[in-house]
């Protein structure tokens, strides 16, 4: 059985307030969108997701690109997975960059970290949090 991973509700709500167009599916039912489950990653990636969404929305608003809509945001094999619809090649590049950066950011606190693999679990941890699953 996998570990339950979720962002603090206050941070979840803050992202949804800041980027209502990107997270327009957050309050849909589970059968309509995976965003029903919220952000399935820890608080350390809040800033990364916040900056990504800020840049996605800025690009969309300034360039008339199709609106990016988050379908699911989660950790998978120690890496941020930001599944979305809409956007264009430029916004896709932003998502790919953020996902790559997540492999160097502690998912618990946001400090620089490295990928650990323990008992088949992949996770990024800083020196302070190394070896900690939670």
Secondary structure as UniProt FT lines:
FT   HELIX           9..18
FT   TURN            19..27
FT   TURN            30..32
FT   HELIX           34..37
FT   STRAND          39..40
FT   HELIX           43..45
FT   HELIX           46..63
FT   STRAND          69..76
FT   TURN            77..78
FT   STRAND          79..85
FT   HELIX           89..101
FT   HELIX           102..104
FT   TURN            107..109
FT   STRAND          114..118
FT   TURN            119..120
FT   STRAND          121..125
FT   TURN            127..131
//
